[in-house]
Amino acid sequence: MKNRLACAVLLALSGIGSANVAPPPPSTTPSAGDADIIVRGKREREAEIKGFIDALAPSRFSGQLARFSTEACPGVLGLVPAQSAAVVARLRRIGEAVGVPLAKAGCKPNVWLVVTTDRAALAAKVRGSWKSGPDGRPDPGRSTDLATVLHAERLLDANRQEIGVKVDAGDGDGGYYQSEIFTSNRIRPSATRTYAASALIVEPRTLEGLTTLQLADYAAMRLFARADPARLGPAAPPSILAALAAPVGSELPESVTQWDVAFLKALYRSDDRSYANAQKDEMQSIIRKEITGQDKAPKPRR
């Protein structure tokens, strides 16, 4: 039976051929027409993979993709204790499976799922505390009718040592200045971007009809990556990211999908010391292997 989260949250916030003739064996060699269909199908899958990456990891060509390079510690506020524990355990399980570095149990949380009736006020408070606190300054975040997501970033040098805190330079998405200057080249940037903290803030009304598992898995996609459901088109592969926006009673994945897991694995197992275009090429190979079992992309048509 589905566990209705909304009620629990409110409680927490308030305290065939002839019979004689054997059929011929199936051909093991596809006809020319079949082969063409297979090749076209593979190409379409490649485009699908690339589109999924571009939607969930938007970046400029020479930009960078951020992820947790230092230990992440999930925490939950606004759910009853049993559900909070279940969500934390699920976040840790997903993180471990895809390669997110995790702190030991009992750590101080820096990856927060918060359920509150005053989302705007809490988001403003988080922005303020991260701006002046040790976690650096968050990006402006993305706030919709359903959720607010924030990520605080830091910069690491080639030895994974912190070299500065991201500061909004007024240059648009991803603009920042550094206090130190390091040598970069066409292959590798001078520093890598890492999350110092992240927060997903939702209201109880958005959780109606969701199970604890669905909420936790949705949170994993939003907290461990900057995956925005609004960027996924109607023809996109199945994803738990549709959970909050889907009408109550509609069919949803029961958990993270194969595509979701493949994306997170690709983000955390690819080389983040590269520019986004190179890292995305590596991510495409990882997702292809996860989804199709194939190591190489189909050869282009001559």
C-alpha positions as CSV (number, residue, x, y, z in Angstrom):
1,M,0.0,0.0,0.0
2,K,1.3,3.4,-0.9
3,N,2.4,5.5,2.0
4,R,0.8,8.8,1.8
5,L,3.5,11.3,2.8
6,A,1.4,14.4,2.9
7,C,-0.6,13.4,6.0
8,A,2.6,12.2,7.8
9,V,4.3,15.5,7.0
10,L,1.6,17.6,8.4
11,L,1.6,15.5,11.5
12,A,5.4,15.9,11.8
13,L,5.2,19.7,11.3
14,S,2.5,19.9,13.9
15,G,4.4,17.6,16.5
16,I,2.2,-21.8,-36.2
17,G,2.8,-24.2,-40.0
18,S,2.0,-27.9,-40.8
19,A,2.0,-30.4,-38.0
20,N,4.3,-32.6,-40.0
21,V,6.7,-30.0,-41.2
22,A,9.1,-28.3,-38.8
23,P,9.4,-24.5,-39.4
24,P,12.8,-23.3,-40.6
25,P,15.2,-22.1,-38.0
26,P,15.3,-18.4,-37.4
27,S,17.9,-16.6,-39.4
28,T,20.9,-15.4,-37.4
29,T,21.9,-12.8,-40.1
30,P,19.6,-9.9,-40.4
31,S,18.5,-8.9,-43.9
32,A,19.7,-5.6,-45.4
33,G,16.5,-4.0,-44.4
34,D,16.6,-5.3,-40.9
35,A,20.3,-4.2,-40.6
36,D,19.4,-0.7,-41.6
37,I,16.6,-0.6,-39.1
38,I,19.0,-1.7,-36.3
39,V,21.6,0.9,-37.2
40,R,19.0,3.6,-37.3
41,G,17.7,2.4,-34.0
42,K,21.1,2.6,-32.5
43,R,21.7,6.1,-33.8
44,E,18.3,7.2,-32.4
45,R,19.4,5.8,-29.0
46,E,22.7,7.7,-29.2
47,A,20.7,10.9,-29.8
48,E,18.4,10.0,-26.9
49,I,21.4,9.5,-24.6
50,K,22.9,12.8,-25.6
51,G,19.7,14.6,-25.1
52,F,19.2,13.1,-21.7
53,I,22.7,14.3,-20.6
54,D,22.2,17.8,-22.1
55,A,18.8,18.1,-20.3
56,L,20.0,17.0,-16.9
57,A,23.6,18.5,-17.0
58,P,23.3,21.8,-18.9
59,S,26.5,23.7,-19.4
60,R,28.4,25.9,-21.7
61,F,30.9,24.2,-24.1
62,S,33.9,25.3,-22.1
63,G,32.2,25.2,-18.8
64,Q,32.3,22.6,-16.1
65,L,30.0,20.1,-14.4
66,A,29.8,20.1,-10.6
67,R,29.3,17.2,-8.3
68,F,30.2,16.2,-4.7
69,S,34.0,15.6,-4.6
70,T,34.1,15.7,-0.9
71,E,31.9,13.7,1.5
72,A,28.2,14.2,1.3
73,C,26.0,13.6,4.4
74,P,22.2,13.4,3.8
75,G,19.8,14.8,6.3
76,V,16.0,15.3,6.4
77,L,13.7,17.8,8.2
78,G,9.9,17.9,8.3
79,L,9.1,14.2,8.1
80,V,8.2,11.9,11.0
81,P,11.3,10.2,12.3
82,A,10.7,6.8,10.7
83,Q,10.3,8.4,7.3
84,S,13.2,10.6,7.8
85,A,15.4,7.6,8.6
86,A,14.1,5.8,5.6
87,V,14.8,8.7,3.2
88,V,18.3,9.1,4.6
89,A,19.0,5.4,4.2
90,R,17.8,5.5,0.7
91,L,19.8,8.5,-0.2
92,R,22.9,6.9,1.2
93,R,22.2,3.6,-0.7
94,I,21.8,5.5,-4.0
95,G,24.9,7.6,-3.4
96,E,27.0,4.5,-2.6
97,A,25.7,2.7,-5.8
98,V,26.5,5.6,-8.2
99,G,29.8,6.7,-6.6
100,V,28.9,9.7,-4.5
101,P,31.6,10.1,-1.7
102,L,29.7,9.7,1.5
103,A,30.5,10.6,5.1
104,K,30.1,8.0,7.8
105,A,26.8,7.6,9.7
106,G,26.4,10.3,12.4
107,C,28.0,13.0,10.3
108,K,26.8,16.6,10.1
109,P,24.4,16.8,7.2
110,N,25.2,19.0,4.2
111,V,22.7,17.4,1.8
112,W,19.2,18.4,3.0
113,L,15.7,17.4,2.1
114,V,13.4,19.8,3.9
115,V,9.6,19.7,4.0
116,T,8.0,22.9,5.1
117,T,4.9,25.0,4.7
118,D,7.0,28.2,4.3
119,R,9.4,27.3,1.4
120,A,10.3,30.8,0.3
121,A,11.3,32.0,3.8
122,L,13.4,28.9,4.4
123,A,15.1,29.2,1.0
124,A,16.0,32.8,1.7
125,K,17.4,31.8,5.1
126,V,19.6,29.1,3.5
127,R,20.9,31.5,0.9
128,G,21.8,33.9,3.6
129,S,23.6,31.4,5.8
130,W,25.5,29.9,2.9
131,K,26.6,33.3,1.6
132,S,28.3,34.2,4.9
133,G,29.0,30.7,6.2
134,P,31.7,28.1,5.6
135,D,29.8,26.4,2.9
136,G,30.4,29.1,0.3
137,R,27.8,30.9,-1.7
138,P,25.0,29.0,-3.4
139,D,23.9,29.6,-7.0
140,P,20.6,31.5,-7.2
141,G,18.9,28.1,-7.2
142,R,15.8,27.1,-9.2
143,S,12.4,27.7,-7.6
144,T,9.2,26.5,-9.1
145,D,5.7,25.9,-7.9
146,L,6.8,22.5,-6.7
147,A,10.3,22.8,-5.2
148,T,13.3,25.0,-4.5
149,V,16.8,23.5,-5.1
150,L,20.1,25.1,-3.9
151,H,23.7,24.1,-4.3
152,A,26.7,25.7,-2.7
153,E,29.9,25.3,-4.7
154,R,33.6,25.4,-4.0
155,L,36.7,25.3,-6.2
156,L,39.4,22.7,-5.9
157,D,42.9,22.7,-7.4
158,A,44.5,19.8,-9.2
159,N,45.3,18.2,-5.8
160,R,41.7,18.5,-4.7
161,Q,42.5,21.3,-2.3
162,E,40.1,24.2,-1.8
163,I,41.3,27.4,-3.5
164,G,38.3,29.7,-3.2
165,V,34.6,30.1,-2.8
166,K,32.3,30.7,-5.8
167,V,31.2,34.3,-5.9
168,D,28.5,35.6,-8.2
169,A,30.4,37.8,-10.8
170,G,27.2,39.0,-12.5
171,D,28.3,37.2,-15.7
172,G,25.3,34.9,-15.8
173,D,25.0,31.2,-15.0
174,G,28.3,29.9,-13.7
175,G,30.2,33.2,-13.6
176,Y,32.7,33.6,-10.8
177,Y,36.0,35.1,-9.9
178,Q,39.0,33.4,-8.1
179,S,41.4,35.0,-5.7
180,E,44.3,32.9,-7.1
181,I,45.4,32.4,-10.7
182,F,46.3,28.9,-11.9
183,T,47.4,27.7,-15.3
184,S,44.8,26.0,-17.5
185,N,45.0,24.6,-21.0
186,R,42.7,23.4,-23.7
187,I,42.2,20.0,-22.1
188,R,41.9,20.8,-18.4
189,P,40.6,23.8,-16.6
190,S,42.6,25.4,-13.7
191,A,40.2,24.2,-11.1
192,T,37.2,21.9,-10.6
193,R,33.8,22.7,-9.3
194,T,32.5,20.7,-6.3
195,Y,29.4,20.9,-4.2
196,A,29.9,21.8,-0.6
197,A,26.2,21.5,0.2
198,S,22.8,21.1,-1.4
199,A,19.2,21.5,-0.3
200,L,15.8,20.5,-1.7
201,I,12.9,22.3,-0.1
202,V,9.4,21.1,-0.8
203,E,5.9,21.8,0.6
204,P,3.6,19.0,2.0
205,R,1.0,19.6,-0.7
206,T,3.4,18.5,-3.4
207,L,3.9,15.1,-1.8
208,E,0.3,13.8,-2.0
209,G,0.3,10.3,-3.6
210,L,4.0,9.8,-3.3
211,T,5.7,6.9,-1.4
212,T,8.7,7.5,0.8
213,L,10.8,5.7,-1.8
214,Q,9.6,7.9,-4.6
215,L,10.4,11.0,-2.6
216,A,13.8,9.8,-1.6
217,D,14.7,8.9,-5.2
218,Y,13.5,12.2,-6.5
219,A,15.5,14.0,-3.9
220,A,18.7,12.0,-4.9
221,M,18.4,13.3,-8.5
222,R,18.0,16.9,-7.3
223,L,20.5,16.9,-4.5
224,F,23.4,14.8,-6.0
225,A,23.2,16.5,-9.4
226,R,21.7,19.7,-10.8
227,A,19.0,17.7,-12.6
228,D,16.0,19.9,-13.5
229,P,12.8,18.0,-14.4
230,A,11.6,21.1,-16.4
231,R,14.3,20.4,-19.0
232,L,13.0,16.9,-19.8
233,G,10.7,16.9,-22.8
234,P,7.6,14.7,-23.1
235,A,9.6,12.1,-25.2
236,A,12.4,11.9,-22.7
237,P,13.4,8.5,-21.2
238,P,11.4,7.5,-18.0
239,S,12.7,9.3,-14.9
240,I,11.7,9.6,-11.3
241,L,12.1,13.4,-11.9
242,A,8.5,13.4,-13.1
243,A,7.2,12.5,-9.6
244,L,6.3,16.0,-8.2
245,A,4.8,17.4,-11.4
246,A,2.6,14.4,-12.3
247,P,-1.1,14.6,-11.5
248,V,-2.2,12.6,-8.5
249,G,-3.2,9.1,-9.6
250,S,-1.0,9.1,-12.7
251,E,1.5,6.3,-13.4
252,L,4.9,7.0,-12.1
253,P,8.1,5.0,-11.8
254,E,8.2,3.3,-8.4
255,S,11.8,4.4,-7.9
256,V,14.8,5.7,-9.8
257,T,14.8,4.3,-13.3
258,Q,17.7,2.7,-15.2
259,W,18.2,6.0,-16.9
260,D,18.4,7.9,-13.7
261,V,21.0,5.5,-12.2
262,A,23.0,5.6,-15.4
263,F,23.0,9.4,-15.4
264,L,24.2,9.6,-11.8
265,K,26.9,6.9,-12.4
266,A,28.1,8.8,-15.5
267,L,28.3,12.1,-13.6
268,Y,30.2,10.6,-10.7
269,R,32.4,8.2,-12.6
270,S,33.5,10.5,-15.4
271,D,36.5,12.8,-15.1
272,D,35.4,16.0,-13.6
273,R,38.8,17.6,-14.2
274,S,37.8,18.1,-17.8
275,Y,35.7,20.7,-19.6
276,A,32.0,19.9,-19.8
277,N,32.1,18.9,-23.5
278,A,34.8,16.3,-22.9
279,Q,33.2,15.0,-19.7
280,K,29.8,14.7,-21.4
281,D,31.4,12.5,-24.1
282,E,32.7,10.2,-21.4
283,M,29.3,10.3,-19.7
284,Q,27.6,9.3,-23.0
285,S,29.9,6.2,-23.2
286,I,29.0,5.2,-19.6
287,I,25.3,5.6,-20.1
288,R,25.4,3.7,-23.4
289,K,27.1,0.8,-21.6
290,E,24.5,0.9,-18.8
291,I,21.5,1.1,-21.1
292,T,22.5,-1.0,-24.1
293,G,25.5,-3.0,-23.0
294,Q,27.5,-1.6,-25.9
295,D,30.9,0.0,-25.5
296,K,31.0,1.9,-28.7
297,A,28.7,4.2,-30.6
298,P,27.4,3.1,-34.0
299,K,29.6,4.1,-37.0
300,P,28.3,7.1,-38.9
301,R,26.6,6.4,-42.2
302,R,28.9,7.0,-45.2
